[in-house]
Amino acid sequence: MNRLQSYVLNRFALLNKAIDANQLADIIKGNNSDFELGFRVLKVNIISDVQLAVELLKRLPTYLLDFDSDNSEMIRRESFLFTKSIFEINLNQQYLMTFGSLSQNNDAKVFLKRIGLNYKLDQLYIDIASFYESSNCTYEDVFLKAVAIKKFNYRNGMVGRFSGEIVDNSIAAELIGNYSKDLLKATFAIKTDGCRFDLQIFPNGAFKILTNDCEQRDILEKIIPNLLK
């Protein structure tokens, strides 16, 4: 079965360089009040001395109109919406990665801000052309499968948004080179160390992995260094 997972990467650095993953985990768990900050930490998994994963539950109050049949009137009742998100922090490679969409990514940012953690966070711009170039030197096979281009120019007679599948990979390098600043997304088929997967990249730091025979964790370890370049 094909498994699709979305991620968002940000550049992240603690201002206190002496803090390791164990100490950071203690700080996060120490702010685990029962939704006092709008969140509850469900789990903190220390992956290594420089990397940890956090499972977070967000509670958002909302209000519903209910009908009170006894008094024949509408009553405003408070309810709550809950969403779960998972994010990882790597202190060595200096990134924050969210499992999911930009919405979950924003939840992680808000949580870290509310617990008073001193850090620097910047949006990661993924240079698709640089990724393609470095991937050709890193992986066994890299094929461009599809692209979306913001300002595609056809013989100076047509300019506009274009999306298409690549049927001849001999044009891949030229296409990416010519439109490196106008790529909205690109999808690659990659083979490395016997593992095959599709990788879709967006310039805003988001990416998706589709695979049916590899662990997502193994793939992440292979691609993140190239995404951060």
ABEGO torsion letter per residue (X at the ends): XBBBBBBBBBBBBBABAABBAAAAAAAAAAABBBGAAGBBBABBBBABAABBBBBBBBBBBBBBBBBBAAAGBBBBBBBBBBBBBBBBBBAAAGBBBBBEBAAAAAAAAAAAAAAGBBBBBBBBBBBAAAAAAAAAAABABBBBABBBBABBBBGGABBEBBBBBBABAAAAAAAAAAAAAABABBBBBBBBGGBBBBBBBBAAGBBBBBBAABBAAAAAAAAAAAAAX
